[in-house]
Amino acid sequence: MMVPSPGEATHHLEFSPSETHGPLLKLLQDEMEHLYQEKSNILKDIRKEKVCSTLQTKEISDFTKAIKFKDAPLAQLKQRYLQELEEIKQVLQDWSVFLFVLKFV
């Protein structure tokens, strides 16, 4: 195995601007610019999706809160009616006992 001396090149590939390398380098440069642009577009799309997703989540959250807010008075009203029904039921029971007692007097 040969060890290169300090002044000697360690590899044989050299990219000097020549007539054969020029078009190839230009092609590679164009391809890299195209890939960079695609990457930028993808990142923009991802950011847009995140923003849309965040807005949709916020809208769903707001909608859920609105439903809960609207349901809260309904739940309170339902609870009040159930309490009133229980009170009416108790009054009817009291009256039925009273009428039953009056029957025997």
HUBELNOR-V271659 format. One record per helix or strand. SS is the DSSP state (helix for helix, strand for strand). FROM is the first residue (numbers start at 1). TO is the last residue. If there is no record, write none. Layout:
SS&FROM&TO  SS&FROM&TO
This chain:
helix&19&103
